[in-house]
Structure formats: structure tokens, C-alpha cells
Amino acid sequence: MKHSIRSALTLAALVGVAIQAENTPPGYVDFGKFSPPSSGGEFVEVHITSNLISMVARLAEKNEPEIAELLRGLHRVRVNVIGLDDGNRAEMETRVKKIRTDLDAQGWERIVTAQKKDEDVGVYLKTRGEEAVEGVVVTVIESNREAVFINIVGNIKPEKIAVIGERFNIEPLKKIGQAVEKK
């Protein structure tokens, strides 16, 4: 009896993991959970899923059709901004390095690496051939001020990346989009 229950639980867990993996879009990256800094510094967590994105796309259709078209291709947008202090700085730096290493190992394209003084920016793309970008990841360690993690998931036309940068005020994406448009 115990063996049957254990087998059933194991099977249920495997099916649950398979279903979750199947439902995860190719451009999705799990950054893990974040906690506010112990010093009470900045902590922002934005997680927008396809239902809200679809609703906003419908609302934008009349006045901003280009934005509505872009939004229809998005599945998820996640932004985390964590203020840095002595208690979390090393952990955030380690997490950024691990995420970047994992993205490199998973075949994501590193398209921006920018380091200047105490700023460290990495931008990665997950593409589906030449036809679409399935995911964008931006990781930033900004001085002793903040760590930023951004994941945009969807079916994004490369020429629309600048629009995402403008709308979400993501400076590296604005520049990438402008470079794509010039080609």
C-alpha cells in the first residue's frame, strides 16, 4: 500500500513538472524569489501576464495601433528592482552572474555587455531564427544602488524591440532597437 501511494505521488509530481515545463514559454527565465533589502531600501516587483497584456492591447488598439500590435505578441513581463545594501549586495551579484552563466549555457545570445565603473549591464535574446525574439533578459548591477532583473517573453518582431525599450524605459533595448532599424 505504501509503495502504491509513493508511486502515485511520484507520478503526480512528474506530470505536474512536465505540464509546468510544457506551459513555460521558451523566452521565460525564472529569476527566483526576491526579498526587500533589510535596510528598507527600494524594492519593486512587477509581473504582468498575458491576460492583462491582452486587455491593455485591446484598450490601446484605437489610439496606438503599433503598441497594440506589439502587446499582442507579449506573454509576460517581469521587472524586479532591488535596492542594494551590505546585507544583499554579494547575493545579488552572485545571482546576476549565475543567471548570465545559465543563459549562455542555454544558447541565449548575449547582445550587450556594458561595464563602466560600478555599473554592469547584460542583455540577452532568445530568438526563433530570424523571424522573432522569444525572450529578452536584462540584468543590471548599478553601483551600490540597485540590482535590476527584466524578462520580457513573447513573440516579438526584432524591429519592435526599440518600441519595448521606449515604452518600458529600458535604455539598452532602445539602443538595440535603433541598431536593428538602421540595418
C-alpha positions as CSV (number, residue, x, y, z in Angstrom):
1,M,0.0,0.0,0.0
2,K,2.8,2.4,0.9
3,H,4.6,1.6,-2.3
4,S,1.4,2.4,-4.3
5,I,0.9,5.7,-2.6
6,R,4.6,6.6,-3.1
7,S,4.4,5.6,-6.8
8,A,1.2,7.6,-7.3
9,L,2.7,10.7,-5.6
10,T,5.9,10.4,-7.7
11,L,3.8,10.1,-10.9
12,A,1.7,13.1,-10.0
13,A,4.8,15.1,-9.3
14,L,6.4,14.2,-12.6
15,V,3.2,15.0,-14.5
16,G,3.0,18.4,-12.7
17,V,6.6,19.2,-13.6
18,A,6.0,18.1,-17.2
19,I,2.9,20.2,-17.5
20,Q,4.6,23.2,-15.9
21,A,7.6,22.9,-18.3
22,E,5.2,22.5,-21.3
23,N,3.4,25.7,-20.3
24,T,6.5,27.7,-19.9
25,P,7.2,29.8,-22.9
26,P,10.7,29.5,-24.4
27,G,11.7,33.0,-23.5
28,Y,10.8,32.7,-19.9
29,V,13.6,32.9,-17.2
30,D,12.9,32.1,-13.6
31,F,14.9,34.6,-11.6
32,G,13.7,33.1,-8.3
33,K,12.2,34.9,-5.4
34,F,13.4,38.2,-4.1
35,S,13.2,39.8,-0.7
36,P,13.3,43.5,0.2
37,P,16.7,44.7,1.4
38,S,17.0,44.6,5.2
39,S,17.8,48.3,5.2
40,G,14.4,49.1,3.9
41,G,15.7,50.2,0.5
42,E,14.0,50.1,-2.8
43,F,12.0,47.0,-3.8
44,V,9.9,46.9,-6.9
45,E,8.3,43.8,-8.3
46,V,6.2,43.9,-11.5
47,H,4.8,40.7,-13.0
48,I,2.4,41.2,-15.9
49,T,0.8,38.1,-17.6
50,S,-0.9,37.6,-20.9
51,N,-4.4,38.3,-19.6
52,L,-3.6,41.9,-18.5
53,I,-1.4,42.4,-21.6
54,S,-4.3,41.3,-23.9
55,M,-6.7,43.7,-22.1
56,V,-4.3,46.6,-22.5
57,A,-3.7,45.7,-26.1
58,R,-7.5,45.9,-26.7
59,L,-7.6,49.3,-25.0
60,A,-4.7,50.7,-27.0
61,E,-6.0,49.4,-30.4
62,K,-7.7,52.6,-31.4
63,N,-5.3,55.3,-30.2
64,E,-2.0,53.4,-30.5
65,P,-2.3,50.6,-33.0
66,E,1.5,50.0,-33.2
67,I,1.6,49.5,-29.4
68,A,-1.4,47.2,-29.5
69,E,0.3,45.1,-32.2
70,L,3.4,44.8,-30.1
71,L,1.5,44.0,-26.9
72,R,-0.4,41.2,-28.7
73,G,2.9,39.4,-29.2
74,L,3.9,39.6,-25.5
75,H,3.1,36.8,-23.0
76,R,4.8,38.0,-19.8
77,V,6.8,41.0,-18.5
78,R,8.7,40.7,-15.2
79,V,10.7,43.5,-13.7
80,N,12.4,43.3,-10.3
81,V,14.4,46.2,-8.8
82,I,16.1,45.5,-5.5
83,G,18.0,48.2,-3.5
84,L,21.4,47.1,-2.6
85,D,22.9,47.2,0.9
86,D,25.6,45.4,2.8
87,G,23.2,42.5,3.6
88,N,22.3,41.6,0.0
89,R,24.9,43.0,-2.4
90,A,27.0,39.9,-2.6
91,E,23.9,37.7,-3.1
92,M,22.6,39.9,-5.9
93,E,25.9,40.0,-7.7
94,T,26.1,36.2,-7.4
95,R,22.6,35.8,-8.8
96,V,23.3,38.0,-11.8
97,K,26.4,36.0,-12.6
98,K,24.5,32.7,-12.3
99,I,21.7,33.9,-14.5
100,R,24.1,35.1,-17.1
101,T,26.0,31.8,-17.0
102,D,22.8,29.8,-17.3
103,L,21.6,31.9,-20.3
104,D,25.0,31.4,-22.0
105,A,24.7,27.6,-21.4
106,Q,21.1,27.5,-22.7
107,G,22.1,29.2,-26.0
108,W,20.8,32.7,-25.4
109,E,22.6,35.4,-27.4
110,R,24.4,37.9,-25.3
111,I,23.9,41.1,-27.3
112,V,25.1,43.7,-24.8
113,T,27.7,43.6,-22.1
114,A,28.5,47.1,-20.7
115,Q,30.7,47.7,-17.8
116,K,31.7,51.1,-16.5
117,K,33.0,51.9,-13.1
118,D,30.4,50.3,-10.8
119,E,27.8,49.6,-13.5
120,D,27.4,46.2,-15.1
121,V,24.7,45.5,-17.7
122,G,24.0,42.3,-19.6
123,V,21.3,41.9,-22.3
124,Y,20.3,38.6,-23.8
125,L,18.0,37.5,-26.5
126,K,16.3,34.1,-27.2
127,T,15.4,34.0,-30.9
128,R,13.4,31.8,-33.1
129,G,15.5,32.0,-36.3
130,E,15.3,35.4,-38.0
131,E,11.6,35.7,-37.6
132,A,11.1,36.5,-33.9
133,V,12.5,37.2,-30.5
134,E,11.0,34.8,-27.9
135,G,12.6,36.4,-24.9
136,V,14.7,39.3,-23.6
137,V,16.6,39.3,-20.4
138,V,18.3,42.4,-18.9
139,T,20.4,42.2,-15.8
140,V,21.9,45.2,-14.2
141,I,24.0,45.9,-11.1
142,E,24.1,49.6,-10.7
143,S,26.8,50.8,-8.4
144,N,26.0,50.3,-4.8
145,R,22.4,51.4,-5.5
146,E,20.3,48.6,-7.1
147,A,20.1,45.3,-9.0
148,V,17.6,45.1,-11.9
149,F,16.2,41.9,-13.5
150,I,13.9,42.1,-16.5
151,N,12.4,39.3,-18.5
152,I,10.1,40.0,-21.5
153,V,8.6,36.9,-23.0
154,G,6.6,36.7,-26.3
155,N,6.7,36.6,-30.0
156,I,8.4,39.9,-30.7
157,K,9.4,41.1,-34.1
158,P,13.0,42.3,-33.9
159,E,12.2,45.7,-35.3
160,K,9.8,46.3,-32.4
161,I,12.5,46.0,-29.7
162,A,13.0,49.8,-29.7
163,V,9.3,50.3,-29.0
164,I,9.6,48.0,-26.0
165,G,12.6,50.0,-24.8
166,E,10.7,53.2,-25.2
167,R,7.5,52.0,-23.5
168,F,9.2,50.3,-20.6
169,N,12.1,52.8,-20.5
170,I,14.8,50.2,-20.8
171,E,17.8,52.1,-22.2
172,P,19.7,49.1,-23.6
173,L,16.7,47.9,-25.6
174,K,16.2,51.4,-27.0
175,K,19.8,51.2,-28.4
176,I,19.4,47.7,-29.7
177,G,16.2,48.5,-31.4
178,Q,17.8,51.6,-33.0
179,A,20.7,49.5,-34.3
180,V,18.3,46.9,-35.8
181,E,16.3,49.6,-37.5
182,K,19.4,51.1,-39.1
183,K,20.3,47.7,-40.8
